[in-house]
Amino acid sequence: MEFIDDPKFGHSKFKLPIFLVPVLMFLTLIIGIIASKIYVDSVLDQPDTEETQ
């Protein structure tokens, strides 16, 4: 269990504070939802260029 408790690999110089990790994940999720809503709205609001005859 010593390896799990004290790992010797990974980045040690630029670690994120532990409270920033869920904040960044939440912000990424919110930005993705907003971007997808904007994309869907732009696609649905386009006038139909192909008209069936």
C-alpha positions in Angstrom: 0.0 0.0 0.0 3.0 2.3 0.2 2.8 3.0 -3.6 -0.8 4.1 -3.4 -0.2 6.3 -0.3 3.0 7.9 -1.7 3.2 7.9 -5.5 6.5 8.9 -7.0 5.2 9.9 -10.5 3.3 12.7 -12.0 3.7 16.5 -12.0 4.8 18.0 -8.7 5.8 21.5 -9.8 2.5 22.9 -11.1 -0.2 21.1 -9.1 -3.7 22.6 -9.0 -5.2 23.2 -5.6 -7.6 20.5 -4.8 -10.6 22.8 -4.6 -10.0 24.1 -8.1 -10.5 20.7 -9.8 -14.3 20.4 -9.3 -14.7 24.1 -10.1 -12.9 23.7 -13.4 -14.9 20.6 -14.2 -18.1 22.4 -13.5 -17.2 25.4 -15.6 -16.2 23.1 -18.5 -19.6 21.4 -18.3 -21.5 24.7 -18.2 -19.5 26.1 -21.1 -20.1 23.0 -23.1 -23.9 23.2 -22.4 -24.0 26.8 -23.4 -22.0 26.2 -26.6 -24.2 23.3 -27.6 -27.4 25.4 -27.0 -26.0 28.2 -29.1 -25.1 25.8 -31.9 -28.5 24.1 -31.9 -30.3 27.4 -31.9 -28.2 28.6 -34.8 -28.9 25.4 -36.8 -32.7 25.5 -36.0 -33.1 29.2 -36.9 -31.5 28.9 -40.3 -34.1 29.2 -43.1 -34.5 26.2 -45.3 -32.4 26.6 -48.4 -33.6 23.3 -49.9 -37.2 23.6 -50.7 -39.1 20.6 -51.9 -40.9 21.0 -55.2 
